[in-house]
Amino acid sequence: MVTVLNLLDKSRPRHPEKAHKPDQEMPRKPDWIRVRAPVSKGYSETREIVKSNKLVTVCEEAGCPNIGECWDKKHATFMIMGEICTRACAFCNVATGIPTALDANEPENVARAVVQMGLSHVVVTSVDRDDLADGGAQHFADTIHAIRRASPSTTIEVLTPDFLRKDGALEIVVAARPDVFNHNLETVPSNYLTVRPGARYFHSIRLLQRVKELDPTMFTKSGIMVGLGEERNEVLQLMDDLRVADVDFITIGQYLAPSRKHHPVRKFVTPDEFKSFEKIAYVKGFLMVSSSPLTRSSHHAGEDFARLRAAREAKLAAARG
């Protein structure tokens, strides 16, 4: 796993809301989810580009196990609006607290990094910013527009918060026309009170459905983690809920606890179980499915986008028949 440095005040815990919680057992990871430490030249170059542009990545902040592979290829997921989240999800390693003011230069800095890294596809996500009137929607839009100006051929994927109680926020982001709109459900509804207490499952479903109502041509995507204590039938029902919302792409990956204070891993799901989820999801009508222990929302996002676009074209050609 990646060691994530706390860039906040070192005297302050990264997750103050979790400090009082008892330590959870950290079970040994099975061989199928072990990864190598990031040491390549490409990794170092990507790290320097991110640092020189004063940017934050979810790759670092969330302790993603794929950081070595992705950064070696100069792929990174930019996390805008700071490194401090207003929520405290039980699974997440992003720091919780009172965020700093938005950086007006950040959209241009992200765009510059996209050019420097030569990205053909970029993923932009953010912390939750419940403190902002629009939840940060305009900042997302500004970042999309800045990337379009700097690198018109780059396709853009956004992974947004839920904009809960932020009327009109979703419309601002959709109007900026990202190529893919991603919003993760993270887990099944029965886990929300303990795993994602600040969110509402059916609000998130409705958010994804509303994207298609606003722009039927926009690809939509959502992801979940397994191993949080969910039942198999709950995962299958979640797939049905996403298909009712006309979501195109689902990602399913193994939950890995960032620390002993986070929600414990209840189960390590086997590669065969992930393959079964993939087959069922395709039967249910998803255009694209990524289901494996190391699947993450933005892992292989560029390659997956090309496959997603090809799948839609094939479906439309078959319909014209």
C-alpha positions in Angstrom: 0.0 0.0 0.0 1.0 3.7 -0.5 2.0 5.8 2.5 0.0 9.0 2.5 1.5 12.0 4.1 -0.8 14.3 6.1 -0.3 17.7 4.6 -2.4 19.4 7.4 -1.2 20.6 10.7 0.9 17.7 12.1 -0.5 18.2 15.6 -4.0 17.5 14.3 -5.2 14.0 13.5 -6.0 13.3 9.8 -9.4 11.9 10.9 -10.4 13.5 14.2 -13.9 11.9 14.0 -12.3 8.4 13.9 -9.8 9.0 16.8 -12.1 7.7 19.5 -13.0 4.5 17.6 -11.5 1.2 18.7 -8.8 -0.3 16.5 -10.2 -2.8 13.9 -8.5 -6.0 12.8 -6.4 -5.6 9.7 -6.6 -9.0 8.0 -3.7 -10.1 5.8 -4.3 -9.3 2.1 -4.6 -12.3 -0.2 -2.0 -12.7 -3.0 -4.3 -11.5 -5.7 -4.4 -7.9 -4.4 -0.8 -7.3 -3.6 1.0 -4.6 -5.6 4.6 -3.4 -6.0 5.9 -0.2 -4.4 6.0 2.8 -6.8 9.6 3.4 -7.8 9.7 3.9 -11.5 11.1 6.9 -13.4 7.6 7.6 -14.9 6.2 7.7 -11.3 8.8 10.2 -10.3 8.1 12.4 -13.3 4.4 12.4 -12.7 4.9 13.2 -9.0 7.0 16.2 -10.0 4.4 17.5 -12.5 1.7 17.3 -9.8 3.9 19.0 -7.2 5.1 21.8 -9.5 1.5 22.7 -10.4 0.5 22.7 -6.8 -2.1 20.0 -7.4 -3.8 17.3 -5.3 -4.5 13.9 -6.6 -6.9 11.3 -5.2 -4.3 8.7 -6.1 -2.2 10.0 -3.1 -4.9 11.3 -0.8 -7.0 8.1 -0.9 -3.9 5.8 -0.9 -4.8 4.1 -4.1 -3.0 0.7 -4.6 -2.7 1.4 -8.4 -0.7 4.6 -8.0 2.6 3.0 -9.1 1.1 1.5 -12.3 -0.9 4.6 -13.3 1.8 7.3 -12.5 4.4 5.3 -14.4 2.2 5.8 -17.5 1.6 9.5 -16.5 -2.0 8.9 -15.6 -3.3 10.7 -12.6 -6.7 11.6 -11.2 -6.8 15.3 -10.1 -8.7 16.1 -6.9 -9.8 19.7 -7.0 -11.0 22.1 -4.3 -8.4 21.2 -1.8 -7.4 18.1 0.2 -9.9 18.5 3.1 -13.4 17.0 2.9 -16.4 18.2 4.8 -17.6 14.7 5.2 -16.3 11.7 7.2 -17.1 8.5 5.3 -16.0 5.4 7.3 -14.1 4.0 4.3 -12.2 7.1 3.1 -8.7 8.2 3.7 -9.1 11.8 2.6 -8.7 14.2 5.5 -11.8 15.5 7.2 -12.1 19.1 8.5 -12.8 22.7 7.6 -11.7 23.2 4.0 -9.6 26.2 2.8 -10.8 28.7 0.2 -11.0 27.7 -3.4 -7.8 28.3 -5.5 -8.9 30.5 -8.4 -5.8 29.3 -10.3 -6.5 25.6 -9.9 -8.5 25.1 -13.1 -5.6 26.5 -15.2 -3.1 24.6 -13.2 -5.0 21.3 -13.9 -5.2 22.2 -17.6 -1.4 22.9 -17.7 -0.7 19.5 -16.0 -2.9 17.8 -18.6 -0.8 19.2 -21.4 2.5 18.4 -19.6 1.4 14.8 -19.1 0.1 14.5 -22.6 -3.2 13.1 -21.4 -5.7 11.9 -24.0 -8.3 11.3 -21.2 -8.4 12.9 -17.8 -10.3 12.2 -14.7 -11.2 15.1 -12.3 -12.7 14.5 -8.9 -13.0 16.5 -5.7 -13.6 16.4 -2.0 -17.1 17.1 -0.8 -17.6 20.8 -0.3 -20.8 21.1 1.7 -19.6 24.5 2.8 -20.0 26.0 -0.7 -23.4 27.2 -1.9 -23.1 25.2 -5.1 -21.0 22.4 -3.7 -18.2 23.4 -6.0 -20.1 22.8 -9.2 -18.9 26.0 -10.9 -15.3 25.1 -10.0 -15.8 21.8 -11.8 -17.2 23.6 -14.8 -14.3 26.1 -14.8 -11.8 23.2 -14.7 -13.6 21.5 -17.6 -13.5 24.7 -19.7 -9.8 25.3 -18.9 -8.9 21.8 -20.0 -10.9 22.2 -23.2 -9.0 25.5 -24.0 -5.6 24.0 -23.3 -6.1 20.5 -24.8 -9.2 20.4 -27.0 -8.6 16.7 -28.0 -8.5 15.5 -24.4 -11.7 13.7 -23.3 -12.8 14.6 -19.8 -14.4 12.4 -17.1 -15.7 14.0 -13.8 -16.2 12.1 -10.6 -18.4 14.4 -8.6 -19.9 14.6 -5.1 -23.6 14.1 -4.7 -24.4 17.9 -4.4 -26.9 17.1 -1.7 -29.2 20.0 -1.1 -27.4 22.1 -3.7 -30.2 23.1 -6.1 -29.0 23.7 -9.7 -25.5 22.5 -9.0 -25.7 19.3 -11.1 -27.0 21.4 -14.1 -23.9 23.6 -14.0 -21.6 20.6 -14.3 -23.6 18.9 -17.1 -23.8 22.2 -19.0 -20.0 22.2 -19.2 -20.3 18.9 -21.1 -17.8 16.5 -19.7 -17.6 13.3 -21.8 -18.3 11.0 -18.8 -20.2 11.9 -15.6 -19.3 9.6 -12.7 -20.8 9.6 -9.3 -20.0 6.6 -7.0 -22.7 4.9 -4.9 -19.7 3.3 -3.0 -21.8 0.6 -1.3 -25.3 -0.9 -1.0 -28.1 1.1 0.8 -28.1 -1.0 4.0 -24.5 0.2 4.7 -25.1 3.9 4.2 -25.7 4.8 7.9 -22.4 3.3 8.9 -20.2 3.6 5.8 -21.5 6.8 4.0 -23.6 8.6 6.7 -23.5 12.0 5.0 -25.1 10.7 1.8 -28.4 9.4 0.7 -28.5 6.3 -1.6 -31.6 7.2 -3.6 -30.5 10.8 -4.0 -27.3 9.5 -5.7 -29.4 7.2 -7.9 -31.6 10.2 -8.9 -28.5 12.4 -9.5 -27.3 9.9 -12.1 -30.7 9.6 -13.7 -31.0 13.3 -13.9 -27.8 13.6 -15.9 -29.3 11.5 -18.6 -32.5 13.6 -18.6 -30.4 16.7 -19.1 -28.1 15.2 -21.7 -29.0 11.7 -23.0 -25.7 11.6 -25.0 -23.5 11.9 -21.9 -22.0 8.7 -20.6 -22.8 8.0 -17.0 -20.8 5.8 -14.6 -20.9 4.7 -11.0 -18.8 2.5 -8.8 -19.0 0.4 -5.6 -16.7 -1.4 -3.2 -17.3 -4.9 -2.0 -16.1 -6.5 1.2 -17.9 -4.0 3.4 -20.4 -6.5 4.7 -22.9 -6.4 1.8 -24.9 -9.4 0.7 -24.6 -10.7 -2.9 -28.3 -10.1 -3.6 -27.9 -6.4 -2.5 -25.2 -5.9 -5.1 -27.5 -7.3 -7.8 -30.3 -5.0 -6.7 -27.9 -2.1 -6.8 -27.1 -3.0 -10.4 -30.9 -3.0 -11.2 -31.2 0.5 -9.6 -28.4 1.8 -11.7 -29.9 0.4 -14.9 -33.3 2.0 -14.1 -31.3 5.3 -14.0 -29.8 4.3 -17.4 -26.2 4.3 -16.1 -23.8 3.0 -18.8 -20.8 1.8 -16.8 -20.3 0.2 -13.4 -17.0 -0.4 -11.6 -16.7 -3.0 -8.7 -13.6 -3.3 -6.6 -12.4 -4.7 -3.3 -12.5 -2.4 -0.3 -9.2 -2.0 1.5 -9.2 -0.4 4.9 -6.8 2.6 5.1 -6.2 2.2 8.8 -7.4 0.4 11.9 -9.7 3.3 12.6 -11.6 2.9 9.4 -14.4 0.5 8.6 -13.1 -3.0 8.7 -12.8 -5.3 5.7 -15.5 -7.9 6.2 -14.5 -10.1 3.3 -11.9 -10.4 0.6 -14.0 -11.2 -2.5 -12.4 -13.7 -4.8 -11.5 -13.1 -8.4 -14.1 -15.7 -9.5 -16.8 -13.7 -7.6 -15.7 -10.5 -9.3 -16.0 -12.3 -12.7 -19.5 -13.4 -11.8 -20.5 -9.9 -11.0 -19.1 -8.8 -14.4 -21.1 -11.4 -16.3 -24.3 -10.5 -14.5 -23.8 -6.8 -15.0 -23.4 -7.2 -18.7 -26.6 -9.3 -18.8 -28.4 -6.5 -17.0 -27.5 -4.2 -19.8 -24.5 -2.1 -18.8 -22.4 -1.0 -21.8 -19.2 -1.4 -19.8 -18.2 -3.3 -16.6 -15.0 -3.3 -14.7 -15.0 -5.8 -11.9 -11.8 -7.0 -10.2 -10.1 -6.8 -6.8 -8.0 -3.8 -7.9 -10.7 -2.0 -9.9 -11.0 1.6 -8.9 -13.2 4.3 -10.5 -10.4 5.9 -12.6 -8.1 2.9 -13.1 -7.6 2.4 -16.9 -10.2 5.2 -17.4 -8.8 6.2 -20.8 -8.8 2.7 -22.2 -12.2 2.0 -20.7 -13.6 5.2 -22.2 -12.6 4.0 -25.7 -14.3 0.7 -25.1 -17.4 2.4 -23.7 -17.7 4.6 -26.8 -17.2 1.5 -29.1 -19.8 -0.4 -27.1 -22.4 2.4 -27.7 -21.6 2.5 -31.4 -22.0 -1.2 -31.7 -25.3 -1.1 -29.8 -26.6 1.7 -32.1 -25.5 -0.2 -35.2 -27.3 -3.3 -34.0 -30.4 -1.3 -33.4 -30.3 0.1 -36.9 -29.8 -3.5 -38.0 
